[in-house]
Amino acid sequence: MASFTLDAGALIAADRGDRRFWKFQEEIDDEVDVFRVPAVVLTQVWRGPRNANLMRALRGCELETLDLELALAAGVLCGRAGTNDAVDAIVVASAARTGDHIVTTDPDDLRALAAVADGVGQILDLNGL
């Protein structure tokens, strides 16, 4: 079994009805232990009731809150990677502490952060699936 952390790009793809997201989710559904979404990522993409597809994608997902340990780990990653994108750093820090793979549509910044983190699984680009 595998676990996956979804970033904002993956959730936006789901919300837009992007077939790549839904096909990916369908194909690996039997192999998934958990889909995890950091709460800050949901904040970044949620706009209200019009997000029906997003709500559908969130069913069965585990929402990860931002605790002190995760916030500090993300800050350290920002420093190591030379970036100030706190949301991406939280995604990577979250995946690192759980060993998750990350699902995204914009892998470049996440790869740079993952390169200085221990424990992150693969960065899966929906655009390449």
Secondary structure, 3 states (H helix, E strand, C coil): CEEEEECHHHHHHHHCCCHHHHHHHHHHHHHEEEEEEEHHHHHHHCCCCCCHHHHHHHCCCEEECCCHHHHHHHHHHHHHHCCCCHHHHHHHHHHHHHCCEEEECCHHHHHHHHCCCCCCCCEEEHHHC
